[in-house]
């Protein structure tokens, strides 16, 4: 018969065990803030103040106006003005610039005659992602310049309005996704050590010889990590707001509800890994390969799922972090509620139930 008093005793024992383990305690308290700060500052796809060199062979007011558009933008910073190609190449070889702009001598005359005039753009392609982004910035500024000199001849102009992330700051997308990674680490990695640690220390025999029931033992092991995972979620949400000023446009209650469902699935799967591993090293390795790495690489947290091969895109559907990251970004940036996030919620709930069922069936309260 299920008895809350025994459940309380097992839960209290697990809390005390976590308190006495400084590594687990440090991971629970420091990891969320550390990851938020590191990823928030270090991982960004925003490229600003790209150093550039200019070789202006025209030296007219129009060529200076064109250069000024680059200088006034937040994306470029004019590092130097050069008088020949070798100097620009030298800057690029030395890594002083990422982009060289060469304006031909007939630039102004050609524009006055209504002719197209090519300007040369030299890009450092050693970093293809940066080069592509810089190229898009260059094209954008060139279009702006074209608009200023051919305003009456352009039949269609695009008035772009970005929704949900108006300033297109990557931190607004990365930081909410990071909450999923943090909760995966706390939920799966730490929980994967619970039963394995008991076996290694030889205390599991004592536990299974007590009258405590299997369900009481499982819940008693999982409840502390669920509480700690939710505490870490609160820390991560507070850090994202206070340190990076990431807006939370949706309901905080919806955020907590979906986070709780995700956390239940994470700790249940971590417990399942702990049962089948029987030692902490193997449990830790299994947790890293089956939870942390998929959450990091295949959840859409850093890399767009649509760019992945078709097979990997299919596999991502069984990764809980994929659905949680999508829900987090929708809550944070779009302000969506459960009426539009019911699909992600149901999938996370189903994955959680499967994890609980697997852990319950696999755990045996007797010696094999």
C-alpha positions as CSV (number, residue, x, y, z in Angstrom):
1,X,0.0,0.0,0.0
2,X,1.3,3.4,-1.0
3,X,2.3,5.5,2.1
4,X,3.1,9.2,1.9
5,X,5.3,8.9,5.0
6,X,7.7,6.5,3.3
7,X,7.7,8.7,0.2
8,X,8.6,11.7,2.4
9,X,11.4,9.7,4.0
10,X,13.0,8.7,0.7
11,X,12.6,12.2,-0.7
12,X,14.2,13.7,2.4
13,X,17.1,11.2,2.1
14,X,17.7,12.2,-1.5
15,X,17.7,15.9,-0.6
16,X,20.3,15.2,2.1
17,X,22.4,13.2,-0.3
18,X,22.4,16.0,-2.8
19,X,23.2,18.5,-0.1
20,X,26.2,16.4,1.0
21,X,27.5,16.1,-2.6
22,X,29.3,19.3,-3.4
23,X,29.6,18.5,-7.1
24,X,25.9,18.0,-7.6
25,X,25.1,21.0,-5.5
26,X,27.5,23.2,-7.5
27,X,26.0,21.9,-10.8
28,X,22.5,22.7,-9.6
29,X,23.2,26.2,-8.3
30,X,26.0,27.5,-10.5
31,X,25.4,25.8,-13.8
32,X,22.3,27.7,-14.9
33,X,23.8,31.1,-14.3
34,X,27.2,30.0,-15.8
35,X,25.6,28.6,-19.0
36,X,23.3,31.6,-19.4
37,X,26.2,34.0,-19.1
38,X,28.6,32.0,-21.3
39,X,26.1,31.3,-24.1
40,X,24.4,34.7,-23.9
41,X,27.7,36.5,-24.4
42,X,29.8,34.1,-26.4
43,X,27.2,32.5,-28.7
44,X,25.8,35.1,-31.0
45,X,25.0,35.2,-34.7
46,X,24.9,39.0,-34.8
47,X,27.8,40.4,-36.6
48,X,28.6,44.0,-35.8
49,X,31.4,46.4,-36.5
50,X,33.0,44.3,-39.1
51,X,36.4,45.9,-39.9
52,X,36.7,47.0,-43.5
53,X,39.2,48.7,-45.8
54,X,38.3,51.1,-48.6
55,X,40.1,51.7,-51.8
56,X,38.3,54.7,-53.3
57,X,39.6,55.4,-56.8
58,X,36.8,57.9,-57.6
59,X,37.2,60.2,-54.7
60,X,34.0,62.2,-55.4
61,X,31.1,63.2,-53.2
62,X,29.0,60.3,-54.5
63,X,31.7,57.7,-53.7
64,X,32.1,59.3,-50.2
65,X,28.3,59.1,-49.7
66,X,28.4,55.4,-50.6
67,X,31.3,54.8,-48.1
68,X,29.5,56.8,-45.5
69,X,26.6,54.4,-45.6
70,X,28.9,51.7,-44.5
71,X,30.6,53.8,-41.9
72,X,27.3,54.9,-40.4
73,X,25.9,51.4,-40.1
74,X,26.3,49.4,-37.0
75,X,27.5,46.4,-39.0
76,X,30.8,47.9,-40.4
77,X,33.7,49.9,-39.1
78,X,36.1,51.5,-41.5
79,X,39.5,50.3,-40.4
80,X,41.6,52.0,-43.1
81,X,41.5,53.8,-46.4
82,X,44.0,52.3,-48.9
83,X,45.5,53.5,-52.2
84,X,46.1,50.2,-53.9
85,X,45.2,46.5,-53.9
86,X,48.3,45.2,-52.2
87,X,47.5,47.2,-49.1
88,X,44.0,45.8,-48.8
89,X,45.3,42.3,-49.4
90,X,47.9,42.8,-46.7
91,X,45.2,43.9,-44.3
92,X,43.2,40.8,-45.1
93,X,46.1,38.5,-44.8
94,X,47.0,39.9,-41.4
95,X,43.4,39.5,-40.2
96,X,42.9,43.3,-39.7
97,X,39.9,43.4,-42.0
98,X,37.1,41.0,-43.1
99,X,35.9,43.0,-46.0
100,X,37.5,45.3,-48.6
101,X,35.5,47.7,-50.8
102,X,37.0,48.9,-54.1
103,X,35.3,51.7,-55.8
104,X,36.3,52.2,-59.5
105,X,37.4,55.6,-60.9
106,X,34.3,56.0,-63.1
107,X,31.9,55.5,-60.3
108,X,30.4,59.0,-60.2
109,X,30.4,59.5,-64.0
110,X,28.7,56.2,-64.6
111,X,25.9,57.0,-62.1
112,X,25.4,60.4,-63.6
113,X,25.0,58.8,-67.0
114,X,22.4,56.4,-65.7
115,X,24.7,53.4,-66.2
116,X,25.3,50.5,-63.9
117,X,28.7,50.5,-62.2
118,X,30.2,47.5,-60.4
119,X,32.1,48.0,-57.2
120,X,34.4,45.3,-56.0
121,X,33.7,43.5,-52.7
122,X,36.6,41.4,-51.3
123,X,35.4,39.0,-48.5
124,X,37.5,36.9,-46.2
125,X,36.0,33.5,-46.9
126,X,37.9,31.6,-44.2
127,X,34.8,31.9,-42.1
128,X,31.9,31.1,-44.6
129,X,29.1,32.0,-42.2
130,X,30.5,35.4,-41.4
131,X,31.2,36.0,-45.1
132,X,27.6,35.2,-46.1
133,X,26.2,37.5,-43.4
134,X,28.6,40.3,-44.4
135,X,27.6,39.8,-48.0
136,X,23.9,40.2,-47.1
137,X,24.8,43.4,-45.2
138,X,26.7,44.7,-48.2
139,X,23.8,44.0,-50.6
140,X,21.4,45.7,-48.2
141,X,23.5,48.9,-48.0
142,X,23.9,48.9,-51.7
143,X,20.2,48.7,-52.2
144,X,19.7,51.6,-49.8
145,X,22.3,53.6,-51.9
146,X,20.5,52.7,-55.1
147,X,17.3,53.9,-53.6
148,X,18.7,57.3,-52.9
149,X,19.9,57.9,-56.4
150,X,17.2,56.2,-58.4
151,X,14.2,56.9,-56.2
152,X,11.9,57.9,-59.1
153,X,12.8,54.9,-61.2
154,X,12.3,52.1,-58.8
155,X,8.8,50.7,-59.3
156,X,8.7,48.5,-56.2
157,X,10.3,49.1,-52.8
158,X,10.2,46.7,-50.0
159,X,9.1,48.0,-46.6
160,X,10.4,45.3,-44.3
161,X,8.9,44.7,-40.9
162,X,10.3,42.0,-38.7
163,X,7.9,40.4,-36.3
164,X,8.6,38.8,-32.8
165,X,12.3,39.8,-32.7
166,X,12.3,43.3,-34.2
167,X,16.0,44.0,-33.7
168,X,16.9,40.5,-34.8
169,X,19.1,40.0,-31.8
170,X,20.3,36.4,-31.6
171,X,20.3,36.4,-27.8
172,X,16.5,36.7,-27.9
173,X,16.4,33.3,-29.6
174,X,19.4,31.6,-28.0
175,X,18.7,32.4,-24.3
176,X,15.2,30.9,-24.2
177,X,16.5,27.7,-26.0
178,X,19.2,27.5,-23.4
179,X,16.7,26.9,-20.7
180,X,15.9,23.6,-22.4
181,X,19.6,22.6,-22.4
182,X,19.9,23.6,-18.7
183,X,16.9,21.6,-17.7
184,X,18.1,18.6,-19.7
185,X,21.4,18.7,-17.9
186,X,19.8,19.0,-14.4
187,X,17.0,16.5,-15.2
188,X,18.7,13.7,-17.1
189,X,22.4,14.0,-16.1
190,X,21.9,14.3,-12.4
191,X,19.0,11.8,-12.2
192,X,21.0,9.3,-14.2
193,X,23.3,8.9,-11.1
194,X,20.7,8.3,-8.5
195,X,20.2,4.5,-8.7
196,X,23.7,3.9,-10.1
197,X,25.2,5.7,-7.1
198,X,23.2,3.5,-4.7
199,X,24.5,0.4,-6.4
200,X,28.1,1.6,-6.3
201,X,28.0,2.6,-2.6
202,X,26.3,-0.7,-1.7
203,X,23.3,1.1,-0.2
204,X,20.7,-0.2,-2.7
205,X,20.6,-3.6,-1.0
206,X,19.5,-1.8,2.2
207,X,16.9,0.2,0.4
208,X,15.3,-2.7,-1.3
209,X,15.2,-4.7,1.9
210,X,12.9,-2.1,3.5
211,X,9.1,-2.1,3.3
212,X,9.2,0.9,0.9
213,X,7.3,0.2,-2.3
214,X,8.7,0.5,-5.8
215,X,6.6,3.5,-6.7
216,X,7.5,5.2,-3.4
217,X,11.2,4.6,-4.1
218,X,11.0,5.9,-7.7
219,X,9.0,9.0,-6.7
220,X,11.2,9.7,-3.7
221,X,14.2,9.6,-6.0
222,X,12.7,11.8,-8.6
223,X,10.9,14.5,-6.6
224,X,14.1,16.3,-5.4
225,X,15.4,16.6,-8.9
226,X,12.1,17.8,-10.2
227,X,12.1,20.5,-7.6
228,X,15.8,21.4,-8.3
229,X,15.1,21.5,-12.1
230,X,12.2,23.9,-11.6
231,X,14.4,26.0,-9.3
232,X,17.0,26.1,-12.1
233,X,14.3,27.1,-14.6
234,X,13.4,30.1,-12.4
235,X,17.0,31.0,-12.1
236,X,17.5,30.8,-15.9
237,X,14.4,32.9,-16.6
238,X,15.4,35.5,-14.0
239,X,19.0,35.6,-15.5
240,X,17.7,35.9,-19.0
241,X,15.6,38.9,-18.0
242,X,18.1,40.6,-15.6
243,X,21.3,40.0,-17.5
244,X,20.3,40.0,-21.1
245,X,16.9,41.8,-21.0
246,X,15.2,39.1,-23.1
247,X,11.5,39.9,-23.2
248,X,9.0,37.3,-21.9
249,X,5.8,38.2,-23.9
250,X,3.8,35.1,-23.0
251,X,2.3,33.9,-19.8
252,X,4.7,32.9,-17.1
253,X,2.2,30.3,-15.8
254,X,2.2,28.6,-19.3
255,X,6.0,28.6,-19.2
256,X,6.1,27.0,-15.8
257,X,3.4,24.4,-16.9
258,X,5.2,23.3,-20.0
259,X,8.6,23.3,-18.3
260,X,7.2,21.0,-15.6
261,X,5.9,18.6,-18.2
262,X,9.3,18.6,-19.9
263,X,11.1,18.2,-16.6
264,X,9.0,15.1,-15.7
265,X,10.1,13.4,-18.9
266,X,13.7,14.3,-18.4
267,X,14.0,13.0,-14.9
268,X,12.1,9.8,-15.8
269,X,14.4,9.1,-18.7
270,X,17.4,9.9,-16.5
271,X,16.1,7.4,-13.9
272,X,15.7,4.8,-16.6
273,X,19.3,5.3,-17.7
274,X,20.4,5.0,-14.1
275,X,18.6,1.7,-13.7
276,X,20.1,0.0,-16.7
277,X,23.6,1.4,-16.2
278,X,24.3,0.2,-12.7
279,X,27.4,2.4,-12.3
280,X,27.8,6.2,-12.3
281,X,30.4,6.4,-15.1
282,X,28.3,4.5,-17.6
283,X,25.1,6.3,-16.5
284,X,26.8,9.6,-17.1
285,X,28.1,8.6,-20.5
286,X,24.6,7.3,-21.5
287,X,23.0,10.5,-20.4
288,X,25.4,12.7,-22.3
289,X,25.0,10.8,-25.6
290,X,21.2,10.3,-25.3
291,X,20.0,13.6,-23.8
292,X,22.6,16.4,-23.6
293,X,24.1,16.0,-27.1
294,X,20.7,15.6,-28.9
295,X,19.3,18.6,-26.9
296,X,22.4,20.7,-27.9
297,X,22.7,19.6,-31.5
298,X,19.4,18.4,-32.8
299,X,16.8,20.5,-30.9
300,X,17.0,23.6,-33.1
301,X,18.6,25.4,-30.2
302,X,21.7,26.4,-32.2
303,X,21.3,24.8,-35.7
304,X,18.1,25.2,-37.8
305,X,16.4,21.8,-38.1
306,X,15.3,22.7,-41.7
307,X,18.9,22.7,-42.7
308,X,19.5,19.2,-41.5
309,X,19.4,16.1,-43.7
310,X,15.9,14.6,-44.0
311,X,16.7,11.6,-41.9
312,X,17.9,13.7,-39.0
313,X,14.9,15.9,-39.3
314,X,12.7,12.8,-38.7
315,X,14.8,11.8,-35.7
316,X,14.5,15.2,-34.1
317,X,10.7,14.5,-33.6
318,X,11.5,12.0,-30.8
319,X,13.8,14.4,-29.0
320,X,11.8,16.2,-26.3
321,X,14.1,19.2,-26.3
322,X,13.1,20.0,-29.9
323,X,9.4,20.5,-28.9
324,X,10.4,22.3,-25.7
325,X,12.7,24.7,-27.5
326,X,9.9,25.5,-30.0
327,X,7.5,26.1,-27.1
328,X,10.0,28.3,-25.2
329,X,10.6,30.5,-28.2
330,X,6.9,30.8,-29.0
331,X,6.2,31.8,-25.4
332,X,9.1,34.2,-25.1
333,X,9.0,35.9,-28.5
334,X,5.5,35.4,-29.8
335,X,3.6,35.4,-26.6
336,X,1.6,32.3,-27.5
337,X,-0.5,30.4,-25.0
338,X,-1.6,26.8,-24.6
339,X,-4.3,27.2,-27.3
340,X,-1.6,27.3,-29.9
341,X,1.0,25.2,-28.1
342,X,-1.2,22.2,-27.3
343,X,0.7,20.1,-29.9
344,X,4.1,20.6,-28.2
345,X,2.5,20.1,-24.8
346,X,0.8,16.8,-25.8
347,X,4.0,15.5,-27.4
348,X,6.0,16.3,-24.3
349,X,3.4,14.7,-22.1
350,X,3.4,11.5,-24.2
351,X,7.2,11.3,-24.1
352,X,7.1,11.9,-20.3
353,X,4.6,9.1,-19.8
354,X,6.7,6.7,-21.9
355,X,9.7,7.6,-19.9
356,X,7.9,7.0,-16.6
357,X,6.5,3.7,-17.8
358,X,10.0,2.6,-19.0
359,X,11.6,3.5,-15.7
360,X,8.9,1.8,-13.7
361,X,9.0,-1.4,-15.6
362,X,12.8,-1.6,-15.7
363,X,13.4,-0.9,-12.0
364,X,13.2,-4.1,-10.0
365,X,13.1,-4.0,-6.2
366,X,15.0,-7.2,-5.7
367,X,18.5,-8.5,-6.4
368,X,19.1,-10.1,-9.8
